[in-house]
Amino acid sequence: MRRAKNRTFLALLMLAGVSPAQADPLSDLLKQDDGAACFERIYDDAHLARNPRQRTRSVLMSLKEAEDGGGTVIRIRFQRTDGERYVVGTCEWANPANLDTMGEKMIPAFRGPGGLDCHAATDVDGMSAEEGGDFPVDLRDGTVPVLYMPEDIAAWRSIDRPGNAEFLPFGTDDNVFRMDRTDAGACRVLVDALPWFG
């Protein structure tokens, strides 16, 4: 039954002149809510008790079209046992995603093949040549993204972002987060406090 549905979906794409490689769930997602989408994951005490090595208590993630039309800005707040951390960067839809310059998977757990290729910034004005790290987001169904973090990523300890970002390590218990859609208002604090330089 699933194969029949997949074949029907692919056939409709072909008739519309769009190949599966051209389909862009990110653009479709952002069109639904005036160019923005907000996702959250909160871990309760019972979950954290079962996973004592996990440091992440909650994740808030904003995807919003850049005001200059130059792509999509991602803003993430991690609330952890060692304090809050903020990641800001850009994302684009890629099929395949999660590949390094040699065509190898950066994060083996990422299922893909398509997804968001995201790049973290290291400064607030875009003048630094230092790369902040790459990470993918699985967005295949367009509604329940899965965020994959590398071993470390450029992040700020404060929403005010004083100075350049530091590299935040992620352990094996803090590198995959299934996100849930939430009201766009929940991400407004991130969008307002973390402007993009683009």
GROMACS elastic network, one bead per residue, 0.5 to 0.9 nm:
[ bonds ]
;  ai    aj funct       b0    kb
    1     4     6  0.51580   500
    1     5     6  0.63725   500
    1     6     6  0.87121   500
    2     5     6  0.51072   500
    2     6     6  0.61474   500
    2     7     6  0.86040   500
    3     7     6  0.60867   500
    3     8     6  0.85396   500
    4     7     6  0.51111   500
    4     8     6  0.61687   500
    4     9     6  0.86348   500
    5     8     6  0.50363   500
    5     9     6  0.61436   500
    5    10     6  0.86110   500
    6     9     6  0.50681   500
    6    10     6  0.61461   500
    6    11     6  0.85217   500
    7    10     6  0.51115   500
    7    11     6  0.60466   500
    7    12     6  0.86145   500
    8    11     6  0.50646   500
    8    12     6  0.62270   500
    8    13     6  0.86857   500
    9    12     6  0.51905   500
    9    13     6  0.63181   500
    9    14     6  0.87575   500
   10    13     6  0.50555   500
   10    14     6  0.62432   500
   10    15     6  0.86773   500
   10    19     6  0.77188   500
   10    20     6  0.68604   500
   11    14     6  0.50880   500
   11    15     6  0.62031   500
   11    16     6  0.86121   500
   12    15     6  0.50755   500
   12    16     6  0.61821   500
   12    17     6  0.86693   500
   12    18     6  0.85536   500
   13    16     6  0.50920   500
   13    17     6  0.63419   500
   13    18     6  0.50156   500
   13    19     6  0.59741   500
   13    20     6  0.69164   500
   13    23     6  0.81747   500
   14    17     6  0.50145   500
   14    18     6  0.53517   500
   14    19     6  0.57127   500
   14    20     6  0.80930   500
   15    18     6  0.73928   500
   16    19     6  0.85617   500
   18    21     6  0.80256   500
   18    22     6  0.59344   500
   18    23     6  0.66199   500
   19    22     6  0.51801   500
   19    23     6  0.65500   500
   20    23     6  0.52143   500
   20    24     6  0.86635   500
   20    95     6  0.88635   500
   21    24     6  0.81296   500
   21    94     6  0.83956   500
   21    95     6  0.59144   500
   21    96     6  0.82447   500
   21   114     6  0.81608   500
   22    95     6  0.80678   500
   23    28     6  0.89524   500
   23    95     6  0.89151   500
   24    27     6  0.56850   500
   24    28     6  0.65408   500
   24    29     6  0.87867   500
   24    93     6  0.62514   500
   24    94     6  0.81811   500
   24    95     6  0.89304   500
   24   115     6  0.89438   500
   25    29     6  0.59215   500
   25    30     6  0.85919   500
   25    93     6  0.75368   500
   25   115     6  0.84170   500
   25   139     6  0.68831   500
   25   140     6  0.69659   500
   25   141     6  0.75335   500
   25   142     6  0.55169   500
   26    29     6  0.50725   500
   26    30     6  0.62422   500
   26    31     6  0.86364   500
   26    72     6  0.88224   500
   26    92     6  0.76433   500
   26    93     6  0.62146   500
   26   115     6  0.85091   500
   26   116     6  0.77124   500
   26   139     6  0.74191   500
   26   142     6  0.70405   500
   27    30     6  0.52327   500
   27    31     6  0.61407   500
   27    32     6  0.88821   500
   27    35     6  0.83524   500
   27    93     6  0.82603   500
   28    31     6  0.52843   500
   28    32     6  0.67584   500
   28   142     6  0.77619   500
   29    32     6  0.55675   500
   29    33     6  0.75582   500
   29    35     6  0.81418   500
   29    36     6  0.81049   500
   29    37     6  0.73145   500
   29   142     6  0.61075   500
   29   143     6  0.76765   500
   30    33     6  0.57791   500
   30    34     6  0.65330   500
   30    36     6  0.52068   500
   30    37     6  0.62339   500
   30    63     6  0.78750   500
   30    64     6  0.72456   500
   30    65     6  0.74986   500
   31    34     6  0.58304   500
   31    35     6  0.55334   500
   31    36     6  0.78271   500
   32    35     6  0.73261   500
   32    36     6  0.81256   500
   32    37     6  0.84129   500
   33    36     6  0.56179   500
   33    37     6  0.65642   500
   33   184     6  0.82785   500
   34    37     6  0.85244   500
   34    64     6  0.88975   500
   34    65     6  0.89243   500
   35    63     6  0.82504   500
   35    64     6  0.56900   500
   35    65     6  0.53601   500
   35    66     6  0.87699   500
   35    72     6  0.89414   500
   36    62     6  0.73138   500
   36    63     6  0.56101   500
   36    65     6  0.64227   500
   36   184     6  0.72679   500
   37    61     6  0.84293   500
   37    62     6  0.59519   500
   37    63     6  0.52256   500
   37    64     6  0.64192   500
   37   181     6  0.77129   500
   37   182     6  0.81573   500
   37   183     6  0.81365   500
   37   184     6  0.60533   500
   37   187     6  0.83372   500
   38    60     6  0.75534   500
   38    61     6  0.58815   500
   38    63     6  0.64099   500
   38    64     6  0.85593   500
   38   180     6  0.84781   500
   38   181     6  0.60251   500
   38   182     6  0.56293   500
   38   183     6  0.63796   500
   38   184     6  0.50667   500
   38   185     6  0.80087   500
   38   186     6  0.70878   500
   38   187     6  0.58265   500
   38   188     6  0.88841   500
   39    59     6  0.81855   500
   39    60     6  0.59253   500
   39    61     6  0.51209   500
   39    62     6  0.64518   500
   39    63     6  0.84624   500
   39   144     6  0.85345   500
   39   145     6  0.82310   500
   39   179     6  0.56970   500
   39   180     6  0.51947   500
   39   182     6  0.52277   500
   39   183     6  0.79347   500
   39   184     6  0.81875   500
   39   186     6  0.85032   500
   39   187     6  0.79993   500
   40    58     6  0.73758   500
   40    59     6  0.55692   500
   40    61     6  0.61522   500
   40    62     6  0.88121   500
   40   178     6  0.86972   500
   40   179     6  0.53947   500
   40   180     6  0.52821   500
   40   181     6  0.64372   500
   40   182     6  0.63442   500
   40   186     6  0.86441   500
   40   187     6  0.89932   500
   41    57     6  0.84385   500
   41    58     6  0.54420   500
   41    59     6  0.51289   500
   41    60     6  0.65976   500
   41    61     6  0.87779   500
   41   177     6  0.73717   500
   41   178     6  0.70340   500
   41   179     6  0.52034   500
   41   180     6  0.60942   500
   41   181     6  0.88830   500
   42    56     6  0.88462   500
   42    57     6  0.62295   500
   42    59     6  0.65694   500
   42    60     6  0.85503   500
   42   179     6  0.88943   500
   43    46     6  0.81281   500
   43    47     6  0.61103   500
   43    48     6  0.66871   500
   43    56     6  0.78858   500
   43    57     6  0.54011   500
   43    58     6  0.59610   500
   43    59     6  0.89194   500
   44    47     6  0.54457   500
   44    48     6  0.64306   500
   44    49     6  0.87204   500
   44    57     6  0.76419   500
   44    58     6  0.89609   500
   45    48     6  0.50767   500
   45    49     6  0.60003   500
   45    50     6  0.86345   500
   45    57     6  0.87628   500
   46    49     6  0.50890   500
   46    50     6  0.63586   500
   46    51     6  0.87171   500
   47    50     6  0.51747   500
   47    51     6  0.62568   500
   47    52     6  0.87030   500
   48    52     6  0.58068   500
   48    53     6  0.82384   500
   48    54     6  0.66930   500
   48    55     6  0.83095   500
   48    56     6  0.86590   500
   48    57     6  0.76895   500
   49    52     6  0.54984   500
   51    54     6  0.56392   500
   51    55     6  0.89854   500
   51   173     6  0.77151   500
   52    55     6  0.78605   500
   52   173     6  0.89663   500
   53   171     6  0.82442   500
   53   172     6  0.86754   500
   53   173     6  0.63023   500
   53   174     6  0.84375   500
   54    57     6  0.80324   500
   54    80     6  0.87238   500
   54    81     6  0.87007   500
   54   171     6  0.78043   500
   54   172     6  0.82973   500
   54   174     6  0.57415   500
   55    79     6  0.84572   500
   55    80     6  0.51922   500
   55    81     6  0.52271   500
   55    82     6  0.73809   500
   55   170     6  0.88478   500
   55   171     6  0.85073   500
   55   173     6  0.77262   500
   55   174     6  0.66672   500
   56    59     6  0.74392   500
   56    78     6  0.66024   500
   56    79     6  0.59314   500
   56    81     6  0.65746   500
   56    82     6  0.88256   500
   56   173     6  0.85890   500
   56   174     6  0.63053   500
   57    78     6  0.75874   500
   57    79     6  0.54717   500
   57    80     6  0.52929   500
   57    81     6  0.70154   500
   58    77     6  0.80849   500
   58    78     6  0.59926   500
   58    79     6  0.51702   500
   58    80     6  0.71402   500
   59    76     6  0.69332   500
   59    77     6  0.56974   500
   59    79     6  0.63981   500
   59    80     6  0.88959   500
   59   177     6  0.79643   500
   59   179     6  0.79774   500
   60    75     6  0.81511   500
   60    76     6  0.55786   500
   60    77     6  0.51540   500
   60    78     6  0.67342   500
   60    79     6  0.85424   500
   60   179     6  0.84009   500
   60   186     6  0.82228   500
   60   187     6  0.71642   500
   60   190     6  0.87024   500
   61    74     6  0.70507   500
   61    75     6  0.57229   500
   61    77     6  0.65997   500
   61    78     6  0.88249   500
   61   179     6  0.82027   500
   61   187     6  0.71337   500
   61   190     6  0.85041   500
   62    73     6  0.78600   500
   62    74     6  0.55921   500
   62    75     6  0.50958   500
   62    76     6  0.64142   500
   62   184     6  0.82154   500
   62   186     6  0.89794   500
   62   187     6  0.58108   500
   62   188     6  0.84655   500
   62   190     6  0.73379   500
   62   191     6  0.74700   500
   63    72     6  0.64980   500
   63    73     6  0.58068   500
   63    75     6  0.67681   500
   63    76     6  0.89988   500
   63    90     6  0.89285   500
   63    91     6  0.84320   500
   64    67     6  0.86790   500
   64    71     6  0.86498   500
   64    72     6  0.54844   500
   64    73     6  0.53336   500
   64    74     6  0.66836   500
   64    75     6  0.85350   500
   64   191     6  0.82282   500
   65    68     6  0.83992   500
   65    69     6  0.66401   500
   65    70     6  0.77060   500
   65    71     6  0.60025   500
   65    73     6  0.60751   500
   65    74     6  0.89154   500
   66    69     6  0.51834   500
   66    70     6  0.56628   500
   66    71     6  0.56475   500
   66    72     6  0.53454   500
   66    73     6  0.57961   500
   66    90     6  0.88002   500
   66   196     6  0.75383   500
   66   198     6  0.71375   500
   67    70     6  0.74541   500
   67    71     6  0.88091   500
   67   196     6  0.85611   500
   67   198     6  0.78191   500
   68    71     6  0.82656   500
   68   198     6  0.65883   500
   69    72     6  0.81168   500
   69   198     6  0.88133   500
   70    73     6  0.89420   500
   70   198     6  0.70297   500
   71    90     6  0.69854   500
   71    91     6  0.69597   500
   71    92     6  0.66285   500
   72    89     6  0.85194   500
   72    90     6  0.55525   500
   72    91     6  0.53885   500
   72    92     6  0.65067   500
   73    88     6  0.73074   500
   73    89     6  0.57448   500
   73    91     6  0.62668   500
   73   118     6  0.89713   500
   73   196     6  0.73190   500
   74    87     6  0.78636   500
   74    88     6  0.57330   500
   74    89     6  0.53041   500
   74    90     6  0.54951   500
   74    91     6  0.65260   500
   74   118     6  0.78081   500
   74   119     6  0.88561   500
   74   120     6  0.85437   500
   75    86     6  0.72757   500
   75    87     6  0.57549   500
   75    89     6  0.66737   500
   75    90     6  0.85419   500
   75   187     6  0.86735   500
   75   190     6  0.65526   500
   75   191     6  0.73157   500
   75   194     6  0.74782   500
   76    85     6  0.81124   500
   76    86     6  0.56208   500
   76    87     6  0.50712   500
   76    88     6  0.65144   500
   76   190     6  0.76810   500
   77    84     6  0.68579   500
   77    85     6  0.57723   500
   77    87     6  0.66415   500
   77   159     6  0.86446   500
   77   190     6  0.77750   500
   78    83     6  0.82562   500
   78    84     6  0.55758   500
   78    85     6  0.51326   500
   78    86     6  0.64196   500
   78    87     6  0.83097   500
   79    82     6  0.81647   500
   79    83     6  0.61186   500
   79    85     6  0.66531   500
   79    86     6  0.89967   500
   80    83     6  0.50873   500
   80    84     6  0.58045   500
   80    85     6  0.76996   500
   81    84     6  0.82178   500
   83   157     6  0.73838   500
   84   156     6  0.83324   500
   84   157     6  0.59395   500
   84   158     6  0.69160   500
   84   159     6  0.84827   500
   85   155     6  0.59204   500
   85   156     6  0.54112   500
   85   158     6  0.65846   500
   85   159     6  0.78716   500
   85   168     6  0.80636   500
   86   154     6  0.86013   500
   86   155     6  0.51737   500
   86   157     6  0.65008   500
   86   158     6  0.69141   500
   86   159     6  0.64744   500
   86   161     6  0.82624   500
   86   165     6  0.88522   500
   86   190     6  0.89719   500
   86   194     6  0.89116   500
   87   120     6  0.64881   500
   87   121     6  0.75649   500
   87   122     6  0.88884   500
   87   153     6  0.79339   500
   87   154     6  0.66549   500
   87   156     6  0.66670   500
   87   165     6  0.85112   500
   88   119     6  0.83729   500
   88   120     6  0.56965   500
   88   121     6  0.58759   500
   88   122     6  0.83408   500
   88   124     6  0.88487   500
   88   154     6  0.85290   500
   88   155     6  0.75565   500
   88   156     6  0.88920   500
   88   194     6  0.74617   500
   88   195     6  0.89494   500
   88   196     6  0.80433   500
   89   118     6  0.68419   500
   89   119     6  0.53836   500
   89   121     6  0.50384   500
   89   122     6  0.86595   500
   89   132     6  0.85690   500
   89   196     6  0.81446   500
   90   117     6  0.82977   500
   90   118     6  0.54979   500
   90   119     6  0.54734   500
   90   120     6  0.67873   500
   90   121     6  0.79997   500
   91   116     6  0.58899   500
   91   117     6  0.53991   500
   91   119     6  0.64496   500
   91   120     6  0.89790   500
   91   136     6  0.85446   500
   91   137     6  0.88751   500
   92   115     6  0.82934   500
   92   116     6  0.53660   500
   92   117     6  0.55252   500
   92   118     6  0.66366   500
   93    96     6  0.88562   500
   93    97     6  0.76999   500
   93   114     6  0.74380   500
   93   115     6  0.57601   500
   93   117     6  0.63397   500
   93   118     6  0.88901   500
   93   139     6  0.89340   500
   94    98     6  0.84255   500
   94   113     6  0.86107   500
   94   114     6  0.56959   500
   94   115     6  0.56805   500
   94   116     6  0.59371   500
   94   117     6  0.63145   500
   95   112     6  0.81353   500
   95   113     6  0.61054   500
   95   115     6  0.64736   500
   95   116     6  0.85343   500
   96    99     6  0.74209   500
   96   112     6  0.70394   500
   96   115     6  0.70740   500
   97   105     6  0.84182   500
   97   112     6  0.67542   500
   97   113     6  0.59887   500
   97   114     6  0.51594   500
   97   115     6  0.53415   500
   97   116     6  0.64418   500
   97   117     6  0.58073   500
   97   136     6  0.69663   500
   97   137     6  0.87765   500
   97   138     6  0.88796   500
   98   103     6  0.88000   500
   98   104     6  0.80989   500
   98   105     6  0.56218   500
   98   106     6  0.56196   500
   98   107     6  0.67533   500
   98   108     6  0.88333   500
   98   110     6  0.73961   500
   98   112     6  0.78716   500
   98   113     6  0.79910   500
   98   114     6  0.83002   500
   98   115     6  0.76811   500
   98   116     6  0.79800   500
   98   117     6  0.62579   500
   98   118     6  0.89178   500
   98   134     6  0.83027   500
   98   135     6  0.70262   500
   98   136     6  0.56196   500
   98   137     6  0.86491   500
   99   102     6  0.74953   500
   99   103     6  0.51030   500
   99   104     6  0.51868   500
   99   106     6  0.56113   500
   99   107     6  0.83836   500
   99   117     6  0.86584   500
  100   103     6  0.52430   500
  100   104     6  0.54355   500
  100   105     6  0.63421   500
  100   106     6  0.58501   500
  101   104     6  0.74539   500
  102   105     6  0.88940   500
  103   106     6  0.88776   500
  105   108     6  0.58995   500
  105   110     6  0.81995   500
  106   110     6  0.85504   500
  106   134     6  0.83923   500
  106   135     6  0.80048   500
  106   136     6  0.88151   500
  106   150     6  0.80696   500
  107   110     6  0.57992   500
  107   135     6  0.78327   500
  107   136     6  0.80740   500
  107   148     6  0.75743   500
  107   149     6  0.80118   500
  107   150     6  0.67385   500
  108   111     6  0.79557   500
  109   148     6  0.80682   500
  109   176     6  0.85048   500
  110   113     6  0.82036   500
  110   136     6  0.75249   500
  110   137     6  0.82270   500
  110   138     6  0.72527   500
  110   146     6  0.88585   500
  110   148     6  0.69559   500
  110   176     6  0.89378   500
  111   114     6  0.84923   500
  111   138     6  0.73515   500
  112   115     6  0.60631   500
  112   137     6  0.88941   500
  112   138     6  0.63576   500
  112   139     6  0.85542   500
  112   140     6  0.76056   500
  113   138     6  0.86639   500
  113   140     6  0.88832   500
  114   138     6  0.73002   500
  114   139     6  0.77723   500
  114   140     6  0.69193   500
  115   136     6  0.65929   500
  115   137     6  0.57011   500
  115   139     6  0.53927   500
  115   140     6  0.65340   500
  116   135     6  0.82547   500
  116   136     6  0.53126   500
  116   138     6  0.64974   500
  116   139     6  0.69002   500
  117   134     6  0.71981   500
  117   135     6  0.62909   500
  117   137     6  0.68747   500
  118   133     6  0.84559   500
  118   134     6  0.56152   500
  118   135     6  0.52377   500
  118   136     6  0.57190   500
  118   137     6  0.75075   500
  119   131     6  0.79489   500
  119   132     6  0.67823   500
  119   133     6  0.58598   500
  119   135     6  0.64498   500
  119   136     6  0.86372   500
  120   131     6  0.72305   500
  120   133     6  0.54479   500
  120   134     6  0.63273   500
  120   135     6  0.80343   500
  120   153     6  0.70908   500
  120   154     6  0.61979   500
  120   155     6  0.79890   500
  121   124     6  0.75802   500
  121   126     6  0.73319   500
  121   128     6  0.85749   500
  121   130     6  0.82688   500
  121   131     6  0.66980   500
  121   132     6  0.50633   500
  121   133     6  0.78429   500
  121   154     6  0.67428   500
  121   155     6  0.81817   500
  121   165     6  0.78253   500
  122   126     6  0.78303   500
  122   128     6  0.69262   500
  122   129     6  0.85888   500
  122   130     6  0.66381   500
  122   131     6  0.66001   500
  122   132     6  0.51428   500
  122   133     6  0.88486   500
  122   154     6  0.58097   500
  122   155     6  0.73710   500
  122   156     6  0.87014   500
  122   164     6  0.56572   500
  122   166     6  0.76448   500
  122   167     6  0.88899   500
  123   126     6  0.59066   500
  123   127     6  0.71530   500
  123   128     6  0.63036   500
  123   130     6  0.87486   500
  123   132     6  0.88569   500
  123   161     6  0.83461   500
  123   163     6  0.71337   500
  123   165     6  0.61854   500
  124   127     6  0.81076   500
  124   128     6  0.89250   500
  124   161     6  0.73854   500
  124   162     6  0.87704   500
  124   163     6  0.80678   500
  124   164     6  0.73272   500
  124   165     6  0.87087   500
  124   194     6  0.85352   500
  124   195     6  0.80898   500
  124   196     6  0.74138   500
  124   197     6  0.68773   500
  125   128     6  0.79252   500
  125   196     6  0.77395   500
  125   197     6  0.52891   500
  125   198     6  0.83620   500
  126   129     6  0.80288   500
  126   196     6  0.87148   500
  126   197     6  0.62924   500
  126   198     6  0.78075   500
  127   130     6  0.89903   500
  128   131     6  0.80302   500
  128   164     6  0.88317   500
  131   134     6  0.83657   500
  131   154     6  0.82571   500
  132   153     6  0.60147   500
  132   155     6  0.81186   500
  132   165     6  0.80983   500
  132   166     6  0.88107   500
  132   167     6  0.77200   500
  133   150     6  0.77815   500
  133   152     6  0.74872   500
  133   153     6  0.53018   500
  133   154     6  0.64926   500
  133   167     6  0.88705   500
  134   149     6  0.83151   500
  134   150     6  0.74404   500
  134   153     6  0.76991   500
  135   147     6  0.80615   500
  135   148     6  0.62104   500
  135   149     6  0.56647   500
  135   150     6  0.62654   500
  135   153     6  0.85081   500
  136   146     6  0.86002   500
  136   147     6  0.66210   500
  136   148     6  0.57196   500
  136   149     6  0.74273   500
  136   150     6  0.89734   500
  137   145     6  0.63947   500
  137   146     6  0.55582   500
  137   148     6  0.60038   500
  137   149     6  0.87997   500
  138   141     6  0.85189   500
  138   142     6  0.87754   500
  138   144     6  0.84250   500
  138   145     6  0.54325   500
  138   147     6  0.65402   500
  138   148     6  0.78912   500
  139   142     6  0.50930   500
  139   143     6  0.71650   500
  139   144     6  0.68238   500
  139   146     6  0.68213   500
  139   147     6  0.88704   500
  140   143     6  0.81463   500
  140   144     6  0.82836   500
  140   145     6  0.75929   500
  141   144     6  0.66710   500
  141   145     6  0.77726   500
  142   145     6  0.68864   500
  143   179     6  0.89888   500
  143   180     6  0.78929   500
  143   181     6  0.69744   500
  144   178     6  0.69421   500
  144   179     6  0.59354   500
  144   180     6  0.58732   500
  144   181     6  0.69374   500
  145   177     6  0.84277   500
  145   178     6  0.61484   500
  145   179     6  0.55387   500
  145   180     6  0.74456   500
  145   181     6  0.85947   500
  146   176     6  0.68676   500
  146   177     6  0.55408   500
  146   179     6  0.58883   500
  147   175     6  0.78303   500
  147   176     6  0.57042   500
  147   177     6  0.50517   500
  147   178     6  0.63427   500
  147   179     6  0.72379   500
  148   175     6  0.55961   500
  148   177     6  0.65977   500
  148   178     6  0.88941   500
  149   152     6  0.74610   500
  149   153     6  0.75647   500
  149   170     6  0.71399   500
  149   174     6  0.78345   500
  149   176     6  0.63961   500
  149   177     6  0.84914   500
  150   153     6  0.66429   500
  150   169     6  0.82332   500
  150   170     6  0.68758   500
  150   171     6  0.89681   500
  150   175     6  0.67139   500
  151   168     6  0.83087   500
  151   169     6  0.56944   500
  151   170     6  0.51162   500
  151   171     6  0.67671   500
  151   172     6  0.82326   500
  151   175     6  0.77388   500
  152   167     6  0.58478   500
  152   168     6  0.51064   500
  152   170     6  0.55697   500
  152   171     6  0.86658   500
  153   166     6  0.79455   500
  153   167     6  0.50853   500
  153   168     6  0.52508   500
  153   169     6  0.67046   500
  153   170     6  0.79923   500
  154   164     6  0.87439   500
  154   165     6  0.53577   500
  154   166     6  0.53024   500
  154   168     6  0.60686   500
  155   158     6  0.89601   500
  155   161     6  0.88492   500
  155   164     6  0.85749   500
  155   166     6  0.54546   500
  155   167     6  0.59732   500
  155   168     6  0.60252   500
  156   159     6  0.70654   500
  156   160     6  0.83817   500
  156   161     6  0.56890   500
  156   162     6  0.78400   500
  156   163     6  0.86185   500
  156   164     6  0.75550   500
  156   166     6  0.61770   500
  156   167     6  0.83885   500
  156   168     6  0.84311   500
  157   160     6  0.85836   500
  157   161     6  0.72209   500
  157   162     6  0.86542   500
  157   165     6  0.79754   500
  157   166     6  0.80528   500
  158   161     6  0.54241   500
  158   162     6  0.73726   500
  159   162     6  0.84840   500
  159   190     6  0.80583   500
  159   193     6  0.66889   500
  159   194     6  0.70616   500
  160   193     6  0.72091   500
  160   194     6  0.77957   500
  161   164     6  0.73335   500
  161   165     6  0.74166   500
  161   194     6  0.81969   500
  162   165     6  0.81991   500
  165   168     6  0.88564   500
  170   173     6  0.77726   500
  170   174     6  0.55508   500
  170   175     6  0.59842   500
  171   174     6  0.52529   500
  171   175     6  0.65286   500
  172   175     6  0.58817   500
  172   176     6  0.84177   500
  173   176     6  0.77240   500
  174   177     6  0.77007   500
  181   184     6  0.87351   500
  182   185     6  0.83537   500
  182   186     6  0.71146   500
  182   187     6  0.87281   500
  183   186     6  0.57729   500
  183   187     6  0.78213   500
  184   187     6  0.56015   500
  184   188     6  0.67616   500
  185   188     6  0.50836   500
  185   189     6  0.79709   500
  186   189     6  0.70685   500
  186   190     6  0.84357   500
  187   190     6  0.53224   500
  187   191     6  0.64137   500
  187   192     6  0.87143   500
  188   191     6  0.50729   500
  188   192     6  0.59567   500
  188   193     6  0.83419   500
  189   192     6  0.52689   500
  189   193     6  0.59085   500
  189   194     6  0.82029   500
  190   193     6  0.52855   500
  190   194     6  0.56334   500
  190   195     6  0.84406   500
  191   194     6  0.54623   500
  191   195     6  0.64141   500
  191   196     6  0.86943   500
  192   195     6  0.64162   500
